[in-house]
Amino acid sequence: MKKKPNFFERFSNWATTATGSSAAFIIAALTILVWAVTGPVFQYSETWQLIINTGTTIVTFLMVFLIQKAQNKDSKAVHLKLNELLASHEGTSNRMVNIEDLTEEELDHLYKFYIRLSELAQKENDLTQTHSIDAAEANNQQKTKRYHKK
């Protein structure tokens, strides 16, 4: 059963959609235009400048958190979709599921495996050949043995 999102979740989803729209951009551009046009009326006073500085600072401050929340949600959804693909495919390594939770050092170690995998693929002269990390070395050794027997 799908849980109904709380008020903050609904509001942040709405705000993310609204602030990312063309209408929001037009409103922001018109606000700047109106502010610029009123400059001579207010003799470009410090108060006139303070209004736009304060307004843009507040909006920027709030948008940082809204953007980060949307990014976190999107990132989590993408990771879950990738995890599903990895878990459902017979030839993939299950080590890849939830690798975003690894430390930077663990990710660097895993990255080195993929560099090695790339090197093996280049030796095979067949970049379309796929391997899991676990099977790459064994597959390459078997192919090399077969090639040298001929």
N, C-alpha and C positions, 0 to 999 in steps of 0.2 A: 504494500500500500504506500502510495507516494505521500510524503509528509508535506503539509502546506507551509510555504516559506513564511518566516516571521516578518514583522513590519519592516525592520531594517533591511532585510534581504529584498523584499519587494520594492522598497524605496530606492535602494542602491541600484537594482536592476533598471528601474524606471529612469533614474538620474543618469546612469551610464548610457542608456539608449538616447535620452533627450539631449545630453551634452555632446554626444557624438553625431548629432544630426546636422544637416545643412541649415536648418532653421536656427539652431544654436549659434552656428558660425555667423550667420547673417545678423542675428541680434547683437553678438559681440562686436562685429564690425560697425554696425550702426551706432552702438554705444560709444565707441571710440570716435566715430565721425561727429556725433553730437557733442561730445566732450571737446573735440578739437575746434569745432565751429563756435562754441561758447567761450573759447579762450579770450577773444577780444572784448566780449561783454564783461567778463570778470577781470579784465586787464592782466591776464595771465598770472593771477595772484598765487601766492603760496597755497591758499585754501583750494583754489581751482586745481592745482597740481596734486595736492594731498588727496583730493577726492579720487582721482584716477589711480594714484599709487596705492591707496588703502584698498580700494575696490579690487584691483587686479591682484594684490597680495593675498587678500582673503579668498578670492576665487581660486587662485593657484594653490594655496595651502589646502583647501578642501579637495580640489581636483587630484592632487597627488595621492591622497588616500583612496579616492574613488577609483582612480586608474589602477592603483596597486591591487585593490580588491578584485576588480574585473580581471586583471592579469593573472592573479592567483587562481581564480575560478577557471579561467580559460586554460591555464597551464595544467591544472589538475585534471580537467576533462580530456585534454590531449594525451596526458600520460596514461589515463585509464584506457583510452581507446588503443593506444600503442601496446599497453599491457595485454589487452584482450587479443590483439593480433598476435603478439608473441606467444601467449599461452595457448592459442588455438592452432598454431602452425607446428606441425610435427618436426620440421627440420631446424627450428630455432632453439637457441639456448635459453633456458629458463632463468639463467643468471641475469638476463637483461630486464626482467620484470622488476619494477620499482628501483631501478638504478639511480633515480634522482635522489634517493635517500642515502646514497653512499657518500663518504667523505671525499674531499677534493683529491686526496692522495689515492684513494681506491679508484676513483674515476680516471686518474692519470695512469694507473697500472692497467686498467681495462683498455684505455686508449692505446697503450703499447701493444696489446694483443691485436687490435685492429690494424695497427701499422704492419704488424707481422702478417696478418691475413692478407693485406693489400700486396705485400711483397711476394707472398706465395702465389697470389693470383697473377701477378706480373710474370713470374717464372713459368706459369702454365700457359701463357699466351692466350688465355681465355678469360677475359674479364667478366663474362656472363656466368661463369661457374660460381656457385655459392657454397659456403661452408659455415657451420657454426664454429664458434671459437674452439669448442672441445674437439671437433673433428678435423679441423684444418690441417694440423700437422700430420695426422695419420693419413688423411687423404692424399696429401702431397707426397708423403713417403711412398705410398702404394703406387701412385702414378709414376714417380721417379723410378722405382724398381722395375715396373712394367716397361717403361721407356728404354731403360738400359739393357733389358733382356733381349730386346729386338735387334 
